[in-house]
Amino acid sequence: MTTYRLEQLTVHHQAGARAPALREIDLVVAQGEQLAVIGPSGAGKTTLLHTLACAHAPAGGLFQAFGREPWALSGKARHALRAKLFLAPQTPPLPPRQRVVSAVLAARLPHWSLSQALSSLFKPVDPDAAYDALARFGLGDKLYARVDRLSGGERQRCGLARLLLSSAKVFLVDEPLSALDPALSQLTLSALQREAASRNATLICSLHQVEMARANFDRIVGLRDGRIVFDCARDDVSDAMIAALYQNEAVAPHPAQAHETPERLAIGACF
């Protein structure tokens, strides 16, 4: 089963914008597949994830999710489709005065009645489930802490714990490691990948940490200037391709390739 099919997709940040944020995107993702999206700042990684979450309507091209075109559906049908998708932004929108347990259990709000939702604010409906989700990200001791007492990295992981309590079949995760040290980064990626595998959910994760992407994902998509530069199995992603992707960015080319031109570095990109 195919989760996503994108053909010559073009997306603008906002209606009327001249330059597209994404252009001529061709991408097919199977159900249960796990892939990393890498690229320099401003490449379009966040826009791509928001588009896949049905938050941005495309300006042109084909966009299908679960075999349906979301923007051709009624509002009600599109809302039902979105219930299968979980977008975890880099900075999760967690109410600062809320307790962590309530923030995590909010993932179940779509399945609760109004009375259940209100009562859970005063007496959490299933604190054990929230604890188990938090513990998988090393946050079990923060269950009853207030959100505004968490560090940036703890808030990120709190937002990801929500994902574990959702019923989503697609995890769209934006820069989940930006505020984490190497050990917590590996713990976080492992928790996401195990959960996705356990429910045959699709995981699409944008990352700045190139080596983490290469070490943990079988498929890597390189994005630059709103275009897909390469879409490869990780063993086919060379240092030269990474150097070309991040040309003039912080990631330096391998010394043996420093004399190569960008055109030559791009050779071998596999689509």
C-alpha positions in Angstrom: 0.0 0.0 0.0 1.2 3.5 -0.9 1.1 6.2 1.8 2.0 9.1 -0.4 2.4 9.7 -4.1 3.7 13.1 -5.2 4.2 14.0 -8.9 5.6 17.3 -10.1 4.3 18.9 -6.9 4.6 22.6 -6.4 3.8 24.4 -3.1 3.9 28.0 -2.2 4.4 29.3 1.4 1.3 31.5 0.9 -1.1 32.3 -1.8 0.3 34.7 -4.3 3.9 34.1 -3.4 6.2 34.3 -6.5 8.8 31.7 -5.7 7.6 28.3 -4.7 8.8 26.7 -1.5 8.7 23.2 -3.2 8.9 22.6 -6.9 8.6 19.6 -9.2 8.6 17.1 -6.3 8.3 13.5 -7.2 8.1 11.2 -4.2 6.5 7.8 -3.5 6.4 6.4 0.1 5.1 3.0 0.9 3.1 2.2 4.1 5.5 1.3 6.9 8.5 2.9 5.2 11.0 5.0 7.3 13.0 7.7 5.6 15.0 10.8 6.6 14.8 14.1 4.8 18.1 16.1 4.9 19.2 19.4 3.5 20.5 22.9 4.3 18.4 25.5 6.2 15.7 26.9 4.0 15.7 23.8 1.7 11.9 23.2 2.2 12.0 20.3 4.7 9.4 21.8 7.1 7.2 22.8 4.1 7.3 19.3 2.8 6.3 17.8 6.1 3.4 20.3 6.5 2.3 19.5 3.0 2.3 15.8 3.8 0.3 16.6 6.9 -2.4 18.2 4.6 -1.7 21.6 6.1 -0.5 23.3 2.9 -2.6 23.0 -0.3 -0.4 22.4 -3.4 -0.3 25.0 -6.2 0.2 22.3 -8.8 1.0 18.7 -9.5 -0.4 15.5 -8.0 -0.6 14.9 -4.2 -2.2 11.7 -2.9 -2.3 10.4 0.6 -3.6 6.8 1.1 -4.6 6.8 -2.6 -6.8 9.9 -2.2 -6.3 13.5 -3.2 -6.9 15.4 0.1 -7.8 18.7 -1.4 -10.4 17.2 -3.6 -12.3 15.8 -0.6 -14.9 17.5 1.5 -13.8 19.3 4.7 -15.2 16.4 6.8 -13.4 13.7 4.7 -10.2 15.6 4.8 -10.4 16.0 8.6 -10.9 12.2 8.8 -7.8 11.7 6.6 -5.7 14.0 8.8 -6.6 11.9 11.8 -4.3 9.2 10.4 -1.4 11.7 10.3 0.7 13.0 13.2 2.8 16.1 12.6 5.4 16.7 15.4 6.8 20.2 14.9 10.3 21.2 16.0 8.7 23.4 18.7 5.6 21.6 19.9 2.6 23.9 20.9 2.3 22.8 24.5 0.3 25.0 26.9 3.0 26.4 29.3 0.9 26.1 32.5 -0.4 22.6 31.8 1.0 19.6 33.5 3.0 17.3 31.3 0.6 14.4 31.9 -2.3 16.4 30.5 -0.2 17.7 27.5 0.7 14.1 26.5 -2.8 12.7 27.0 -4.1 15.5 24.7 -3.1 13.1 21.9 -6.3 11.2 22.7 -8.6 14.3 22.5 -10.0 13.3 19.1 -11.4 10.1 20.6 -12.8 11.7 23.8 -16.1 13.3 24.5 -16.1 16.9 25.8 -16.8 15.7 29.3 -13.9 13.2 29.2 -11.6 16.0 27.9 -12.6 18.4 30.7 -12.5 15.9 33.5 -9.0 14.7 32.4 -7.7 18.2 33.0 -8.4 17.8 36.7 -7.9 14.0 37.1 -5.9 12.5 34.2 -7.8 9.7 32.6 -4.9 7.4 32.0 -1.7 8.6 33.7 0.0 5.2 33.3 -0.1 5.4 29.5 1.3 9.0 29.7 4.1 7.8 32.0 5.0 4.8 29.7 5.2 7.2 26.7 7.3 9.7 28.5 9.6 7.0 29.9 10.5 5.8 26.4 12.0 9.3 25.8 13.7 9.4 29.3 11.1 11.7 30.8 9.2 9.5 33.2 10.1 11.7 36.1 8.5 14.7 34.5 4.9 13.3 34.5 3.4 15.9 36.8 5.8 18.8 36.1 4.5 21.9 34.5 5.4 22.4 30.8 7.0 25.8 31.4 9.5 24.1 33.8 10.8 21.9 31.0 14.0 22.6 29.0 13.7 23.0 25.2 14.9 19.4 24.7 12.4 18.1 27.2 9.6 19.9 25.5 10.6 18.4 22.2 10.5 14.9 23.7 7.2 15.7 25.5 5.7 16.5 22.1 7.0 13.2 20.7 5.5 11.3 23.6 2.1 12.5 22.4 2.8 10.7 19.2 3.0 7.4 21.0 -0.5 7.9 22.3 -2.0 8.8 19.0 -3.6 6.4 16.6 -1.7 7.8 13.6 -0.5 5.7 10.7 2.0 8.3 9.6 4.6 10.1 11.8 5.8 13.4 10.3 8.6 14.5 12.6 10.4 17.9 12.1 14.0 18.2 13.5 13.4 16.1 16.7 17.1 16.2 17.7 17.8 19.9 17.5 18.0 20.4 21.3 19.4 17.0 22.3 22.8 15.6 23.0 24.1 12.5 21.1 22.9 10.0 23.7 19.4 11.4 23.9 19.3 11.8 20.1 19.8 8.1 19.6 17.3 7.3 22.3 14.7 9.5 20.7 15.2 8.1 17.1 15.2 4.6 18.4 11.9 5.1 20.2 10.3 6.7 17.1 11.5 3.9 14.8 10.4 1.1 17.2 7.0 2.6 17.5 6.6 3.1 13.8 7.7 -0.5 13.1 5.4 -1.9 15.8 2.3 -0.5 14.1 3.5 -0.5 10.5 3.3 3.3 10.5 5.2 5.4 8.0 7.9 7.6 9.5 9.3 10.6 7.7 11.8 12.6 9.7 13.6 15.8 8.8 17.1 16.0 10.3 20.0 18.4 10.3 22.3 15.7 11.7 23.5 14.0 8.5 25.4 11.2 10.2 22.4 10.3 12.4 20.3 10.1 9.2 22.9 7.9 7.5 23.3 5.6 10.5 19.6 5.1 11.3 17.5 5.3 8.1 17.6 3.0 5.1 16.3 5.6 2.7 17.5 9.3 2.6 16.0 12.1 0.6 18.2 15.2 0.0 16.3 18.5 -0.5 17.8 21.8 -1.6 16.1 25.0 -2.8 12.8 23.3 -2.8 13.8 20.4 -5.0 14.7 16.8 -4.4 18.4 16.4 -5.3 18.6 12.7 -4.5 16.4 9.9 -3.2 18.6 6.9 -2.3 19.2 3.9 -0.2 21.7 5.0 2.5 24.5 2.8 1.1 24.2 4.8 -2.2 24.5 8.2 -0.5 28.2 9.2 -1.0 30.2 11.9 0.7 30.3 13.7 -2.6 26.5 13.8 -2.7 26.4 15.2 0.8 29.0 17.8 0.0 27.0 19.0 -3.1 23.8 19.1 -1.1 25.3 21.3 1.6 27.6 23.4 -0.7 28.2 26.8 1.0 26.7 25.4 4.2 28.2 24.2 7.5 28.7 20.6 6.3 32.2 20.6 4.7 33.1 18.3 1.8 35.4 15.3 2.4 39.1 16.5 1.7 39.4 14.1 -1.1 36.5 15.8 -2.9 37.4 19.4 -2.2 38.6 19.9 -5.7 35.4 18.7 -7.3 32.9 21.1 -8.9 29.2 21.0 -7.7 28.2 19.5 -11.1 30.6 16.6 -10.7 29.6 16.2 -7.0 26.0 15.8 -8.0 26.8 12.9 -10.4 25.5 9.7 -9.0 22.4 11.0 -7.4 19.9 8.2 -7.6 16.1 8.9 -8.1 
